[in-house]
């Protein structure tokens, strides 16, 4: 994506939409909060895995825990990329 700086601290996205620096910060914070939320859910689910009644349900829950940790990591990386731009 090609961007151009403007004198008021905006960024011009190639599609012609002006995005303010504050908007970028808000998106970054939103991504970080969502990452924290997903990670917290994964931690809570992980604590309950051993209490599930069947081996199959424990395996499915463990897969969800792993997927949630991966999603949280990807959201943090995306927030970092937004901050760098």
Secondary structure by P-SEA (a helix, b strand, c coil): cbbbbcccccccccccccccaaaaaaaaaaaaaaaaaaaaaaaaaaaaccccccaaaaaaaaaaaaaaaaaaaaaaaaaaaaaac
